[in-house]
Amino acid sequence: MENFDGQQFREGSYSPMSDGTNYNGFPMYQSATGQKMWNTMGSGWKIGADPSTGYGISSEFAWCPESASGWSWWDGSTMVLDNDATGRCSNCTALPAYDECLTCCSTVTLSSTDSGFLSSGYSIFAGTYKTYTTTALLNN
């Protein structure tokens, strides 16, 4: 869930609850911060602490949260339509460019067979680089 202009603390990745909890026959989802998302069967998806305590974000009805539109958030007195708020699936095989899919190598090797590079001053940068396990100090 992303791009909300209000109630941003409810944004983030949501996964089906590990205990298999359902609500109205739909899986209930939970974020790393404990926020829950559930389908109200006819009234859309809701995001809040728990279905019994209300919600701060809601959508128009859709079978899946990533298909929902018309997301809105509670500003303290009314629900505010948020046109750029969205939900999406995180599928790193199909969509590897999303932030949550990015991984970094522990080592990178820079090498070349290009004679122009090898004879230039830039050749000093050829070699193997490793990530620091501690904070680097003065090029150590």
N, C-alpha and C positions, 0 to 999 in steps of 0.2 A: 504494500500500500504506500503510495507516494504522492507528492505534490499537493498536499493539503495546505491551505492557507491558514487554517486554525486547527487546534487540537493536534499539533504535530507530534506530540508524545505518543500518539496512537499509530504513527506511521511505522513502517518496517516490514520485515518478513514474518509471515504467519505460516504455520505448519499444522496439519491435522493433529489434534491432541493425542498424545502417546497412549492414553487409556481407551481410545476409540470412542470418546464421547460424541453423541449425535444430538442435534436439536431439530425437531420437526422432520426427522428423517435425513437430514443433511449433516455432513461432518462439521464439528465445531473446530475452529482453528484457534491457535494461541501464538502470541509473539514471545520473543525472549524476555520482554518486560512484564509478561503476564496478562496483557490485554487479550480479550477474546473476540472472535468474529463468528457470527451465527446467522442463519437464514431464517427469516420470520414467515416464510411461506406465504407469499402474496404481497408482502410489504418490503421486500428487499433484504439486503445484507446490513447488519448492524455491527458496530465495533464499540466495545465498552469493557468494563471490568467483569461483568457477568450479566447474563440475560435477566436475572432477578433484580438487578440494581439499575437497569437502564443503560443508555448508550450515549455516545457523543458524536458518532459518525454514522450515516446511513446512506443507502443507495436505493435506486429504483429496483424493481424485481428483476432477477436473472437467476438462472440455475447455478451458475458458477460465479464466484466473486470477480474473476478476471474478465468476465463478460458484462459485468454490471456497469451502468452509467448513472448519471444524475447523482453523483456523490455529494453529500452536504454535511456540514458540521455545526454543532451547537455553539453559539456565541455567548450564551448566558441568558438569552431571551427568545431567540428564534433559530431555526435551522437556516444556514446560509449555503446556497448552491455554490459549488466549487467546480467550475468547468474544466480545470486541468487536473483535478485529482483523479487518480486511477489505481486500479489493481492490475497486476500482471503475474503470470506464472514465471517462476525462476527455473528455467531449463537450460543448464549450462552446456548441454550437448548441442541443442538447437540454437541457443542464443548466447554464445560465449563472451560477447562484448559487455554484458552487464557487470557492474562493479562487484557483485557478490560472486562472480565466476572467475574473476582475475586471480591468478596465482603467480607467484614470483619464484624464479629459480634460486637455488642456494649458491650456484656458481654460474658464471658466464665466461666464455672464452672468446676473445676477439683475435681473429687470425685472418691472414690474407695471403694470396699467391700473386697479388698485383704488384709488379715490380715498382710502379710509381709510388705506391703506398710504402712498400718495404724500404725504398731508398729515401723516403722523406723523413722529416722530423716527427711526423705522426706515428712512425713505427714504434716509438717508445710506449705507445698505449697498447700494443699487442701484448696479450698475456691472458691469464686466468684471474678472474675477480670473484671474491666470495663475499657474502653478506656478513656484516658485523653481528656478533652475538651480544656485544655491548655497545655503548655509545662511543663513537670514534672521537679521539682527541688528538688534534694536531697531526693528522695524516698517519696515525699509527697503524 
